[in-house]
Amino acid sequence: MSDHSEHDWPVVESVAEYETGWYTGGYDEVRQPDATTKKYYWADLPPAVVVVAQDGDELVMIEQFRPAIRERCLELVAGIVENGETYAEAGARELEEETGFVPDSVTHVEEFWCSTGVLRHRRGIVYAEGLTAGNRKLDGNEFIDVTRVPIGEALARARDAPANDATIEGILLAQADGLL
């Protein structure tokens, strides 16, 4: 077996085939280590934040219908990071917009690439605590119910179908860092 770690995978051509206003989709034709070329398709999305929001011995979570999978999902608060925002700032903003809670503090937990086989998308996980009442500001396409889940049940509930990666990742990473 040969080691291809030193190959630089040059891009022969990069094509954006469509733009949705939310993300761009296209492909890069890449020269592989054996000198052949192949088109690798991608979707380029803005960075997103996921918020693990603790209030006492509960997590503040949301339930909403996800048209892409045609299922109602239990999730952690999440949203797009706007230009110039840190993950912590975006997390605090999204938490208030979606739940009406303002955090006293927001801690950056992790940042990573998602679904690297097809996405150009970064995700940040933040931990929020010290919640007080603020003003909920839902977008026109957000039909969200706020719910509370005991911390001891949160991972099991997140794993129930239809489970989603961001919620499971957020809970696991917060647990691993000793935050929950």
C-alpha positions in Angstrom: 0.0 0.0 0.0 1.5 3.4 -0.9 1.4 6.5 1.1 -0.4 9.4 -0.7 -0.1 11.9 2.1 2.5 14.0 0.3 0.3 14.4 -2.9 -1.0 18.0 -3.2 -4.3 17.1 -5.0 -4.2 20.0 -7.5 -7.5 21.4 -8.6 -7.8 21.4 -12.4 -11.1 23.2 -12.5 -13.5 24.5 -9.9 -17.1 25.1 -10.9 -20.0 26.6 -8.9 -23.0 25.1 -10.6 -25.8 26.8 -8.6 -26.3 29.4 -5.9 -29.3 29.3 -3.6 -28.8 32.5 -1.6 -28.1 30.2 1.4 -25.4 28.0 -0.1 -23.4 27.3 -3.3 -23.1 24.0 -4.9 -20.6 22.8 -7.4 -17.5 20.6 -8.0 -13.7 20.6 -8.1 -12.1 18.5 -10.7 -9.0 17.2 -8.9 -5.8 15.5 -10.1 -5.5 12.4 -7.9 -2.3 10.7 -6.8 -2.4 8.2 -9.7 -2.5 11.2 -12.2 -6.2 10.6 -13.1 -8.8 13.3 -12.5 -12.1 13.1 -10.8 -15.0 15.6 -10.0 -15.6 16.0 -6.3 -19.0 17.6 -5.7 -19.5 20.0 -2.8 -22.0 22.3 -1.1 -20.5 25.4 0.5 -22.5 26.6 3.5 -21.8 29.4 6.0 -20.6 28.4 9.4 -23.2 27.4 12.0 -23.4 27.4 15.8 -25.0 24.9 18.1 -26.0 25.9 21.6 -26.0 23.7 24.6 -28.1 25.9 27.0 -28.3 24.8 30.6 -30.8 26.1 33.0 -30.5 24.4 36.4 -30.6 20.6 35.9 -32.2 20.9 32.5 -31.2 21.7 28.9 -33.3 24.2 27.0 -34.0 22.6 23.6 -36.4 23.1 20.8 -38.8 21.0 18.7 -39.5 21.9 15.1 -40.6 20.2 11.8 -37.7 19.7 9.4 -39.1 19.6 5.8 -35.9 18.0 4.4 -36.5 14.8 6.3 -40.3 15.3 6.9 -39.9 14.8 10.6 -40.5 16.8 13.8 -37.1 16.9 15.6 -35.9 17.6 19.2 -32.8 19.7 18.8 -30.4 22.0 20.5 -30.7 25.7 19.4 -28.7 26.3 16.3 -28.2 28.8 13.5 -26.0 30.6 11.0 -23.0 32.7 12.2 -23.4 36.1 10.7 -20.5 38.1 9.3 -18.2 39.4 12.0 -19.8 37.3 14.8 -17.9 34.8 16.9 -19.5 31.4 17.7 -20.3 32.7 21.2 -21.9 35.9 19.9 -24.0 33.9 17.3 -24.9 31.4 20.0 -26.2 34.0 22.4 -28.2 35.7 19.6 -29.7 32.5 18.3 -30.6 31.4 21.8 -32.6 34.6 22.4 -34.2 34.6 19.0 -35.4 31.0 19.2 -36.1 30.6 22.9 -36.4 34.0 24.4 -33.5 33.3 26.8 -30.5 35.5 27.3 -27.4 33.8 28.6 -25.1 35.3 31.3 -22.2 33.5 29.8 -21.3 31.6 26.6 -18.3 29.3 26.4 -16.7 28.1 23.2 -16.6 24.3 23.3 -15.4 23.1 19.9 -15.2 24.0 16.2 -14.9 21.5 13.3 -15.6 20.7 9.7 -18.9 18.8 9.0 -19.5 16.0 6.5 -16.1 16.6 4.8 -16.9 14.2 1.9 -19.4 16.7 0.5 -19.7 19.8 2.6 -17.6 22.9 3.0 -19.2 23.8 6.3 -17.8 24.7 9.8 -19.7 24.1 13.0 -19.1 25.6 16.4 -20.5 24.2 19.6 -21.0 26.6 22.5 -22.2 26.2 26.1 -24.6 28.8 27.6 -25.7 29.3 31.2 -27.2 31.8 33.5 -30.4 32.2 31.4 -32.8 35.0 32.0 -35.9 36.1 30.0 -35.4 38.1 26.9 -37.3 38.7 23.7 -38.0 35.8 21.3 -37.6 36.9 17.6 -38.5 34.0 15.3 -37.9 34.2 11.6 -40.9 33.9 9.3 -40.0 30.3 8.5 -39.4 29.3 12.2 -42.2 27.4 13.9 -40.4 26.4 17.1 -41.6 25.0 20.4 -39.3 25.5 23.4 -38.9 22.5 25.7 -36.8 21.5 28.6 -35.1 18.2 29.0 -33.4 16.9 32.2 -29.7 16.7 31.7 -29.6 13.1 32.7 -32.1 12.2 29.9 -30.8 14.6 27.2 -28.4 12.2 25.4 -30.9 9.4 25.3 -33.6 11.8 24.1 -31.3 13.2 21.4 -30.6 9.6 20.2 -34.3 8.9 19.7 -35.4 8.9 16.1 -35.2 11.2 14.3 -31.8 11.9 15.8 -29.6 14.7 14.5 -25.9 14.9 14.5 -25.5 18.5 15.8 -27.6 17.8 18.9 -25.8 14.5 19.7 -22.4 16.2 19.1 -23.2 19.2 21.3 -24.4 17.1 24.2 -21.4 14.7 24.0 -18.8 17.4 23.7 -20.3 19.4 26.6 -20.3 16.2 28.7 -16.7 15.4 27.7 -15.6 18.9 28.8 -17.3 18.4 32.2 -19.9 21.1 31.5 -22.9 18.8 32.0 
